Amino acid sequence: MDASSAQLPPVVLALLGVALLLALLVVARWHAFLALLATSLAVALASGTPPQRIAAEIQQHMGSTLGFIAVVVGLGAMFGELLQRSGGAAAIAQRLLQAAGERRAPWALALTGVIVATPVFFDVALIVLVPLVYSLARSTGRSLLHYAVPLLAGLAVAHAFVPPTPGPVAVAGLLGADLGWVIALGVVAGLPATLVGGLWYGRLVARRIHLEAPPAARLDAGPALPSPGVRAAGFWTAVGLVALPLVLILLGTVSAVALPEESRVRGVLALAGHPFTALLVTAILAFYLLGTRLGFSAAEVREMATRSLEPVGAILLVTGAGGVFGKVLLATGAGKEAADWMAAAGLPFVLMAFLVAAAVRIAQGSATVSMVTAGGLMAPIVEAVDLSAPRTAALVIAISSGATVLSHFNDSGFWLVSRYLGMNESQTLRVWTVVVTLVGVTGLAVVAALWPWL
């Protein structure tokens, strides 16, 4: 695409593109995939790109974006489905609660949320784990929020910060970030975010709002368990499989820094630590350890793998369209102009990334769509300034933080939490909206503080 033929200044063109995108998402209520593609087409035409080249370039950008993301998200979804259906997620929660005891149960629930929601989608993880919260609240007489808020914070942190959750994987792919650095910074930012949004605020809000656990027959009676005649997954098997891809990816990242390029060990770790390899090995092991070894038939394991990909399709299409949007903006030259403007104004890149994602989040609701849209907008800027690998990963966390804050009535997660905790709209704003905002702002504060040393 030829930016030199653009009729408008690149930054003006980019701002008009963002305005059109938000109008299509918020006012016209278009699906994000259609809105992103339509906006990309409009911006490309307005930039002076020859019409006969636009379709081919959209195809090329869609393919280059999804080449990495589709594999990682697809394999992660398969593993997450097996972990949930085998009872592995419930085993993790129950063992951690037993080890922690009643007094430290909020800590155990926060840790459980982080571990389980790393491979499992947020809504599924909540539905699987919330019966444990009901049980604790009934047995202790405490407010449901004393246990629910730490769990919600852990789920929100994993959903926003720790791959292979689709959101951060999509943003990492759009920005070209190293997934090992994203995992490392996601864990570093996620720990204080969980402490502030979950444990500190959980104690505070539980004193002010007392919620009773619903009757045992209401909603789900307990965590999802395997089919009759099938053994449940063990704690160590489940935890080991969750940790395996993260450890392999981190080893690959560390070896690239610590070992010489000609080292044979570095080559082996680079292969083992590539997200494709790490998640493929994990998925294959999960098919056996969480599938056939526990008594599931080969047909049942195959059905679980197929079912896991159903919710992934929409995520991948939106992510691919977000990549197209970012490449179109890059071709206009808007990225370099925006980078120069931010440098002249002294505006930190992490703050810009956070604010862009937060604005989209508030306007249209979906955290994943907000991450993808903000990633597409920030990608030209990242390419223009040639950031280091750690700083690029920090921008991923900043975008994810912005896309987490201020969940309200246009977010499906808002209503899911409201329903399962039995809260009205006012209570949900005081609980869930504040929790995710504290998580997002804390995540931003951490990466902003680390930025000078990255």
ChimeraX attribute file (.defattr): number of C-alpha atoms within 10 A of each C-alpha:
attribute: neighborCount
match mode: 1-to-1
recipient: residues
	/A:1	20
	/A:2	13
	/A:3	20
	/A:4	14
	/A:5	13
	/A:6	19
	/A:7	11
	/A:8	15
	/A:9	15
	/A:10	23
	/A:11	18
	/A:12	11
	/A:13	21
	/A:14	24
	/A:15	14
	/A:16	16
	/A:17	23
	/A:18	21
	/A:19	13
	/A:20	20
	/A:21	25
	/A:22	23
	/A:23	16
	/A:24	19
	/A:25	21
	/A:26	17
	/A:27	12
	/A:28	11
	/A:29	12
	/A:30	15
	/A:31	13
	/A:32	27
	/A:33	19
	/A:34	16
	/A:35	22
	/A:36	32
	/A:37	21
	/A:38	18
	/A:39	23
	/A:40	27
	/A:41	21
	/A:42	15
	/A:43	23
	/A:44	29
	/A:45	15
	/A:46	16
	/A:47	26
	/A:48	17
	/A:49	21
	/A:50	12
	/A:51	11
	/A:52	8
	/A:53	11
	/A:54	17
	/A:55	10
	/A:56	11
	/A:57	16
	/A:58	22
	/A:59	13
	/A:60	12
	/A:61	20
	/A:62	22
	/A:63	16
	/A:64	16
	/A:65	23
	/A:66	21
	/A:67	13
	/A:68	18
	/A:69	23
	/A:70	23
	/A:71	15
	/A:72	24
	/A:73	27
	/A:74	24
	/A:75	24
	/A:76	29
	/A:77	27
	/A:78	28
	/A:79	27
	/A:80	29
	/A:81	23
	/A:82	27
	/A:83	28
	/A:84	26
	/A:85	22
	/A:86	27
	/A:87	23
	/A:88	28
	/A:89	33
	/A:90	28
	/A:91	23
	/A:92	24
	/A:93	23
	/A:94	19
	/A:95	15
	/A:96	19
	/A:97	22
	/A:98	12
	/A:99	11
	/A:100	15
	/A:101	12
	/A:102	13
	/A:103	9
	/A:104	14
	/A:105	21
	/A:106	26
	/A:107	22
	/A:108	25
	/A:109	32
	/A:110	27
	/A:111	23
	/A:112	26
	/A:113	30
	/A:114	26
	/A:115	23
	/A:116	31
	/A:117	28
	/A:118	29
	/A:119	30
	/A:120	29
	/A:121	21
	/A:122	21
	/A:123	15
	/A:124	15
	/A:125	26
	/A:126	22
	/A:127	17
	/A:128	23
	/A:129	24
	/A:130	23
	/A:131	22
	/A:132	20
	/A:133	21
	/A:134	24
	/A:135	18
	/A:136	21
	/A:137	21
	/A:138	17
	/A:139	10
	/A:140	10
	/A:141	13
	/A:142	17
	/A:143	22
	/A:144	25
	/A:145	30
	/A:146	26
	/A:147	28
	/A:148	28
	/A:149	28
	/A:150	31
	/A:151	31
	/A:152	28
	/A:153	31
	/A:154	31
	/A:155	30
	/A:156	29
	/A:157	34
	/A:158	29
	/A:159	29
	/A:160	34
	/A:161	33
	/A:162	30
	/A:163	27
	/A:164	29
	/A:165	24
	/A:166	31
	/A:167	27
	/A:168	30
	/A:169	28
	/A:170	34
	/A:171	32
	/A:172	27
	/A:173	26
	/A:174	33
	/A:175	24
	/A:176	18
	/A:177	24
	/A:178	20
	/A:179	27
	/A:180	25
	/A:181	22
	/A:182	28
	/A:183	24
	/A:184	20
	/A:185	23
	/A:186	27
	/A:187	18
	/A:188	15
	/A:189	27
	/A:190	29
	/A:191	19
	/A:192	18
	/A:193	29
	/A:194	33
	/A:195	20
	/A:196	19
	/A:197	28
	/A:198	33
	/A:199	23
	/A:200	13
	/A:201	21
	/A:202	25
	/A:203	17
	/A:204	13
	/A:205	18
	/A:206	19
	/A:207	12
	/A:208	10
	/A:209	15
	/A:210	14
	/A:211	17
	/A:212	16
	/A:213	23
	/A:214	17
	/A:215	11
	/A:216	13
	/A:217	8
	/A:218	10
	/A:219	13
	/A:220	14
	/A:221	15
	/A:222	17
	/A:223	22
	/A:224	20
	/A:225	19
	/A:226	20
	/A:227	13
	/A:228	8
	/A:229	9
	/A:230	16
	/A:231	17
	/A:232	20
	/A:233	26
	/A:234	19
	/A:235	18
	/A:236	13
	/A:237	17
	/A:238	25
	/A:239	17
	/A:240	12
	/A:241	22
	/A:242	23
	/A:243	14
	/A:244	14
	/A:245	26
	/A:246	22
	/A:247	16
	/A:248	22
	/A:249	27
	/A:250	23
	/A:251	18
	/A:252	23
	/A:253	21
	/A:254	17
	/A:255	19
	/A:256	16
	/A:257	10
	/A:258	9
	/A:259	13
	/A:260	12
	/A:261	12
	/A:262	8
	/A:263	11
	/A:264	11
	/A:265	13
	/A:266	22
	/A:267	17
	/A:268	12
	/A:269	19
	/A:270	21
	/A:271	16
	/A:272	20
	/A:273	26
	/A:274	21
	/A:275	28
	/A:276	20
	/A:277	17
	/A:278	21
	/A:279	28
	/A:280	21
	/A:281	16
	/A:282	22
	/A:283	24
	/A:284	15
	/A:285	14
	/A:286	25
	/A:287	22
	/A:288	16
	/A:289	21
	/A:290	30
	/A:291	27
	/A:292	16
	/A:293	14
	/A:294	18
	/A:295	20
	/A:296	20
	/A:297	13
	/A:298	13
	/A:299	10
	/A:300	13
	/A:301	22
	/A:302	15
	/A:303	11
	/A:304	19
	/A:305	21
	/A:306	13
	/A:307	14
	/A:308	20
	/A:309	17
	/A:310	12
	/A:311	12
	/A:312	17
	/A:313	13
	/A:314	14
	/A:315	20
	/A:316	21
	/A:317	18
	/A:318	23
	/A:319	34
	/A:320	31
	/A:321	30
	/A:322	33
	/A:323	33
	/A:324	28
	/A:325	31
	/A:326	28
	/A:327	25
	/A:328	30
	/A:329	30
	/A:330	25
	/A:331	18
	/A:332	29
	/A:333	23
	/A:334	24
	/A:335	26
	/A:336	19
	/A:337	17
	/A:338	18
	/A:339	20
	/A:340	15
	/A:341	13
	/A:342	15
	/A:343	12
	/A:344	9
	/A:345	9
	/A:346	9
	/A:347	12
	/A:348	12
	/A:349	22
	/A:350	23
	/A:351	18
	/A:352	18
	/A:353	26
	/A:354	27
	/A:355	18
	/A:356	21
	/A:357	31
	/A:358	28
	/A:359	18
	/A:360	25
	/A:361	27
	/A:362	21
	/A:363	18
	/A:364	22
	/A:365	26
	/A:366	19
	/A:367	27
	/A:368	25
	/A:369	23
	/A:370	29
	/A:371	38
	/A:372	36
	/A:373	31
	/A:374	31
	/A:375	31
	/A:376	28
	/A:377	29
	/A:378	29
	/A:379	24
	/A:380	26
	/A:381	25
	/A:382	24
	/A:383	16
	/A:384	18
	/A:385	12
	/A:386	10
	/A:387	15
	/A:388	12
	/A:389	16
	/A:390	20
	/A:391	25
	/A:392	25
	/A:393	29
	/A:394	30
	/A:395	30
	/A:396	37
	/A:397	33
	/A:398	35
	/A:399	35
	/A:400	34
	/A:401	36
	/A:402	34
	/A:403	35
	/A:404	34
	/A:405	26
	/A:406	23
	/A:407	27
	/A:408	20
	/A:409	16
	/A:410	15
	/A:411	17
	/A:412	15
	/A:413	18
	/A:414	19
	/A:415	19
	/A:416	14
	/A:417	20
	/A:418	19
	/A:419	14
	/A:420	18
	/A:421	20
	/A:422	16
	/A:423	16
	/A:424	11
	/A:425	15
	/A:426	9
	/A:427	13
	/A:428	22
	/A:429	18
	/A:430	12
	/A:431	24
	/A:432	26
	/A:433	18
	/A:434	18
	/A:435	29
	/A:436	28
	/A:437	21
	/A:438	24
	/A:439	29
	/A:440	31
	/A:441	19
	/A:442	22
	/A:443	33
	/A:444	26
	/A:445	18
	/A:446	21
	/A:447	25
	/A:448	18
	/A:449	10
	/A:450	15
	/A:451	16
	/A:452	8
	/A:453	7
	/A:454	14
